[in-house]
């Protein structure tokens, strides 16, 4: 048996970067997991290059990035893998996405849900623990993010569609002992998840996903069991 700890969106900037230590209780909790997974909802970089799509359209939302030193926050939390399938991963444009990935790779933190080309953006992260093979797939709702669509030679986000997730589950469920789906979906600051997302999460479980772990809403949404498997609509 293995234990996995999932957290919601992590923005590792601000005062967290300097002089911050993990409390004893939280440290003990995190240390008790074999694998720790979160969503890195921030580009990592100096901000010299910013998302040109958001700059051109003020309705696309704010721009968030964190300095390279902010990787220390993920290291203190002992995070093993992060989803980049979110509306801030490309806030320093595609150049910044590439840099974020380089920083994660240098610190041996796995990533998924975005990449430097289409193949990398869509493939799962693979973690091996106690002889078990764990797969992690991340998806970003198209309506929440600037449209960085990856191609063979250009990076971008792994965008969500119900059909794509179902196809991926069918493709990978026999490859992994455990296959987790992490969609970045829902409406921010709403306690109630969208009905269409609840029904989609159930379909993913029916098709063979081990669990569905959502994020994006910045508020905790319901968790429940379906067919003896776990669904968290959003961890906030």
NORGIMO-V986158 format. One line per field, one symbol per residue. burial: b if it has 9 or more other C-alpha atoms within 8 Angstrom, else e. A space follows every 10 residues. Layout:
burial->???
This chain:
burial->eeebbebbbb ebbeebbeee eeeeeebeeb eebbbbbbbb bbbbbbeebb beebeeeeeb eebebbbbeb bebbebbbbb bbbbbbbbbb bbbbebbbbb bebbbeeebb bbbbbbbbeb bbbbbbeebe ebbbbbbbbb bbebbbeebb beebbbbbbb eeeebbeebb ebbeebbbbb bbbbbbbeeb eebeeebbeb bbbbbebbbb bbbbbbbbbb bbbeebeebb bbbbbb
